[in-house]
């Protein structure tokens, strides 16, 4: 955004909130810059209009808005690249004292 007026007009028209760049991480600042939601004053203090999207977009309009406000693709965290961890019961039940999955250890659960 070129002026503080534009930032405040966006807030008035679309809701959301304005946050200082000191509260954001680098990825959030890059997203704001790429989608023209960042204003930096003459002292170098940055302000970002946050659209305050609270839920994963479901409708076509919500998806279009989300992609407009967050245009940069972020790399998927390593753990999410393989969804098998979702089905690994040891993550849920832990490991027993025998080093086995607690849900399937025949020593800890003799009734299995």
N, C-alpha and C positions, 0 to 999 in steps of 0.2 A: 504494500500500500504506500502510496506516495505521501499522504498527509494523515495527521491525527484525525482530521475531519472525516476522511474516508473510513477510518477504523471505527469511529464512533457511529457513523451512519450504518455501517454493516451491523454493528451491535444492536442498534435501534430497530433495524428492519428484520433481522434474522434471529435475534435472541442470542443465546450462548453466553460467553463471558470473555473478558480480556485478561490475559495473564502476562506476567513479565517473563522474559526469556531466561532469567535466573532460575525460574521454577521448572524449566524444561530441559530435557536431554538433547543431545546433538541431533538425533533422528527427528524429534518433534520440531526442532527449529528448522531443519532442512525441509521437512514437509510443509511447514508454514511458509517458508520462503518460496518453494516451488509452486504453491497454490495462491500466492499473493495475499497471504493473511498476516504478514509481518510488517510492522512499522518500526523504524529505528529513528529516535529523535537526534537532535544536534549534539547531545552529550554521549551518544553511543548506546543509550538504553533502549532495549528492544521490547516491543509489545506485540502480542499475538492474539488475534481473534480466534477463539476456540469455539467451534460450532456445537460443542457439548453433545456429541453423539454418544448416547449411553448404551445402545444395544447394537448387535450385529444387524446390518441392513437386511431387510426382508423383501421390500417391494422394489420394483424397478427404479422408481424415483429415488428411494433411499440409497440404492446402489450407485446411481449416477451421482448423487450429491456426495457420497462417501469418496468415490473415485476422484471427484473434483477437488475435494478438500485434502485428500491424502494421495497425491498422484505418484509418489515414488514407490517403487516396489522394494520391499525390504526382504532380505534373505530369511528363509525359514530357519528357526533355531534347530540345531543338530538333532535334538531329542525328538522333534516333530517330523523329521524326514522319514522315519520309520515308525508307523503307528503301532507296531507290535507291543510296545510298552503298555498300551491301553489294556491288553489282554493278559499281561503278565501278573499272575496272582501274587507273586512274591512281593511286588510293589505294594499290594493291598494288605497282605497278611504278614509280610516280613519273613525272616529266616529264623528257624528254631535253633536251639542250642546244639543240634546235631548238624547244622549247616544245610538243612533241607528246607524246602518251601513249607512254611508252617501249616498251610492248608492241606498238604498231601503227605506229611511225615507220618509214617505208620507207627513210629515209636511214640510220638506225642499224641497221635490220634489212633489208638488201637482199634477203634470201631470202623475204620475206613475199609 
